[in-house]
């Protein structure tokens, strides 16, 4: 058993990982032990320690170290656990590497508390039996995407299973990269029974088989050896396109490699297509709601605006523009017609001006008309409505009064210039004629 604290005698590999101190064991696998570690900056990390066997086959040790160094040389990939530090003991007796720490289990203690356990896909399925199709599809797309990126670098994982998918900051990532290797050198028989491909050889199609078995496990609640049984009652079989999901998994887990997806890229393409099919009803509902809104609100508004453009004159529009409710007030600059249509009132004959106050006060001739025999009009009573209305209409209009003053000023100016042309106006006030005229004016005033 590996102790919780490293020492130079037991694990000299830890001496090459400065800044980490192991706290306690949080997991154990076939090829090593995973410890919870704290770095000097206060962050928590997972440190896996792998020891070379003292005797026997040392190929698992070499394979694990090769896989870790292969992944460490890659650029950071979304969906793949990040390797921070890798170190091997000088004598080659052990090596250790630090990686991202998984989130704690739901409602479980954090890494700073005792009893912390990492949240893996296996622990989630053990608690919920089967996940909803939406969550299974999201996890499948995320893992298939990172597998496609690894296969682009000619790397295969060779051990995909629910226990090797952990959650980091709420998102599923592929971990335990100790078996990762170049696909051109993957000739050894490795993997977990039930998730390893039947051909027992690492290849891109073999990783697709392991991912297909993992997705089958989390969506149906059935173990890999229970293939052929109907999904559990907890499975989301009533979800839209669940049958299409099962068709994709059937192709991914085909025992014949020729009938299987050749790479994760093909599986990723079908999973994304399925997600678009599932979101299509939402898009249809959105556009249906948009069209219904246009029919109910937009079209009547446009009709009303065209009606106002055709019948409202520019003067009336400018007077009532502040009274137009939203949204017509926003469209006011576009609704004012360029050519104001003629008003039907322009064709009416001019009305007779109302009687003046002086006319109302004149006496009415009491004798009847001899030619027609009509009776004389009756004299309105003082204070009657007719007289009051006539008085109101006879009041001077300020604008009319201003125009009248301007007319009188023009007439006075024209008369002045006419007198000047006839010699009746003396322009030089210093002449004797001007003095004589001023003297005459003063005498008239006196």
Secondary structure as GFF3:
##gff-version 3
##sequence-region A 1 446
A	DSSP	three_ten_helix	12	16	.	.	.	ID=ss1
A	DSSP	beta_strand	20	28	.	.	.	ID=ss2
A	DSSP	beta_strand	33	39	.	.	.	ID=ss3
A	DSSP	beta_strand	44	51	.	.	.	ID=ss4
A	DSSP	alpha_helix	59	72	.	.	.	ID=ss5
A	DSSP	beta_strand	83	88	.	.	.	ID=ss6
A	DSSP	beta_strand	94	100	.	.	.	ID=ss7
A	DSSP	alpha_helix	121	128	.	.	.	ID=ss8
A	DSSP	alpha_helix	133	152	.	.	.	ID=ss9
A	DSSP	beta_strand	155	156	.	.	.	ID=ss10
A	DSSP	three_ten_helix	162	164	.	.	.	ID=ss11
A	DSSP	beta_strand	165	168	.	.	.	ID=ss12
A	DSSP	beta_strand	171	174	.	.	.	ID=ss13
A	DSSP	three_ten_helix	177	179	.	.	.	ID=ss14
A	DSSP	beta_strand	181	182	.	.	.	ID=ss15
A	DSSP	alpha_helix	204	220	.	.	.	ID=ss16
A	DSSP	three_ten_helix	224	226	.	.	.	ID=ss17
A	DSSP	alpha_helix	242	252	.	.	.	ID=ss18
A	DSSP	three_ten_helix	257	259	.	.	.	ID=ss19
A	DSSP	alpha_helix	264	293	.	.	.	ID=ss20
A	DSSP	pi_helix	294	298	.	.	.	ID=ss21
A	DSSP	alpha_helix	299	311	.	.	.	ID=ss22
A	DSSP	alpha_helix	314	320	.	.	.	ID=ss23
A	DSSP	three_ten_helix	321	323	.	.	.	ID=ss24
A	DSSP	alpha_helix	332	335	.	.	.	ID=ss25
A	DSSP	three_ten_helix	344	347	.	.	.	ID=ss26
A	DSSP	alpha_helix	357	361	.	.	.	ID=ss27
A	DSSP	alpha_helix	385	394	.	.	.	ID=ss28
A	DSSP	alpha_helix	398	421	.	.	.	ID=ss29
A	DSSP	alpha_helix	432	445	.	.	.	ID=ss30
###
